[in-house]
C-alpha cells in the first residue's frame, strides 16, 4: 500500500483511491477529497454549487435530454485555477456517441484545458466530415475565430505581448484552417444541454473514482 499523503490545507493524512493512482501514475494530489471539493466550491470551474461537478457520465445521461444532439462537445477546467485539471471531448451523431476522449494535467489552467479539449475534439471527427465543435468558452471561440488570424499574419505576435498558450492556440488554428469542414461554436454552459454536461463530466473525471 502506498504511503498516506498529508493534505496541504487541513494537514490530515489521506490515501488517494487506488483507481486514481492507477489512472494517473506519478501524480501526487495536494489535497484530500474534502478540501479539494471545498477549494473548488464543489464544482468544476467554480461555476455551480451543490456538487454537480461530481456527476458521472451515467448520471448526466439520465438527468439531461436537451440541447443539440449532433457534433463535438468539449470542456476543460482546473480546480482550483491554476491547479490540477482535465479536459473532455465527445463526438455525437443523432444522439449516439461515436467517439470520446479525456485527459488530465497535474498543473494547468482553465484556458489551457479548454484549448486542449478543442484540439482533441478535432481528432474525433473523420477527415472530410462536416461538424460543429461546441465549447462553452467564449474566449476559446473568439481566439480561433477572430484573433488568431491576425496573430498568424503578424508572425504569431500580439501588439501587447506574446500570445498566451501559443503552443495550443497555433496548432488548433492551423488544424482548423486545414479542415474547413469543422466549425467552432459557443454553447451556453450548464443550461441543461446534455452533451455539454457530458463533456464537463469527462473533464472532471480525474477527480472521481468512477467515470
N, C-alpha and C positions, 0 to 999 in steps of 0.2 A: 504493500500500500504506500502511496506517495506521502511524503511529509506534509502535514497540515500547513496551511498558509495563515499569515496574520493580516487581517483587514486593515487597510491604510486609514480607514475612517474611524471605526469603532474599536479597533485594537484586538478584537476577539479572533481566535483561531477558527478557520473554516476549511472544509475539504470540498473542492470543486467536484461536481459529478464526474464519474469515470467516463461517461459518454462525451462530456465536453473536452476532457483531456485527450481522448482518442481522436475526436474530430479535429482539434487544433493543437497538435503536438508542439511543444516548445513555448506555448503561450502561457503566461502566468497572470491570472486575474489579480487585480489590486484590491478589489472589494468583495466582501461577502455578498450573497444574493440580496439580503435585506437592505444593505447600504447602497448596492447598485441600483435597486429599484427606487430608493429614496432620492438618490442623486439624479435619476432620470425622470423624476416626477411620476414614476410608474408607467412611463410611456416612451415610445420612440420619438426622438426629436423634441421632446418636451411639449408636444402639441396637444396632448389629450390626457385626461385623467382616468381614474377607475381601472388602471392596469390593462387597458385594452391592447397595449403594445405587446402583451404576452400571448395573444391569440395564436393558436396553432393553425396550420393550413386547413385542417378538417373543420375547425370552429368557424373559420372565415367562410368556407363554402356552405356551411349550414346556416350561417347568420345573414349573409348578404346575397342579393339577387340582382341589384340594379346596375346601371351603367353600361357602357359599350361592351360587346361580347366578342369582338374580333380585334386583333392587333397585339402588339407587345406592350407590356405594362412593367414599369421599372420603379424601383425605390431604393433609397440608401439613407443611412443615418449613423451618427456616432453618439454614444451615450456614456458620459457627457460629451459635449462638443468643445474642443477636441477630446478624443479618447478612443477606446475600442469601438469598433463599428462594423457594420456589414452592409451588403447590397443584395438585391434580388431582382430577377427578371423572369417573366413568364410570357410565352407566346401562345396565344389562344385564337382559335378559328371557330366561329359559331358556337362559342361556349365550351369548346373542347380543348384541353391542354395538349399542345403539340410538343412543347419542349420548355424547360425551365432551368435556371441556374441561380446559385447564390454563393456568397463568399464572405470572408471575414478579414479584418486587418486589426492588429493589436493597438495601433496608434494612428488615428486618421481624423478626418473631419466630415461633417455632413456633405459639404460640396464635393469632396473627392469621392465619396461613396455614391452620390447621385450620378456623377460623370462615369464612374466605373460601371454602374448598372446600365447606363445607356450604351456604353461600349459592348458590354456582354450581350445586351439585348439585340444589337445588330447581328451578332453571330447566330442568333436563334432562327433567323429568317432565311430560308433558302435563297440563294442568289437569283436575282431577277423577279422575285415575288414582291409585289407592292404591299406595303404595310405601314401603318401608323405606329410610331413608338411613343407611348404615353409616359409622361413624367409629371409629378406634382411639384417639381422645382421650376419655378418661373425663371430663376437665374440661369439654370441649365438651358432652358428653351431659348432665352434671349442670347445666351453665349453662342450657341451653334447657329441660330437662325438670323441674328442681327449683327453681332460684334466680330465674330471670328473671321469673316471675310476681310474686313478692314485690317485686322491684325495680321492676317496672312499676307496681304498686299504690302504691308509695312515691315515685312521680314519677321513676323511674329513678335512685334514690339508694340507697346501702347505708349501714348504721349505721356501718360502719368506714371510710367514704370513698367516693369516686366509683367507679362501675362501670368496670372495666378493659375496654378495647376496645369501648366503648359504641357507637361508630359501626358496629360489625359485629354486636354482640350484639342491639341493639334491632331493626334491620331483619330479622335472622334470626328472632327470636322472633315478631315481628309477622307475618312471612310464614307461619310455621308455624301461627300462630293462625288465619290466613285460609285455610289449606289443611289442614284436619283429616285429610285422606286421607294425609298424609305423616307418618311416624313416624321420629324419630331414635333409633338404637340403637347400642350399643357392639359392636365386633368386636375380637377379640384381634389384636394386631399381630404380623406376621412369624411366623405359625403355619401357614403353608402355604396360606392362603386365597387362591385365585387372584386374585380381583378386588380384594382389599385390597392385594396386591402390585402389581397393575396400577395402582391409584390412586397408590401410592407411586412407581412408575416415572414416572407423569405428573408428580408433584410435583417430582421431581428431574431432569426432562428438561432444564431450563435449564443444568445442569452437564455435559451430554453433547453430543457432536456429532450424535448420532443419537437420534431419538425412540424 
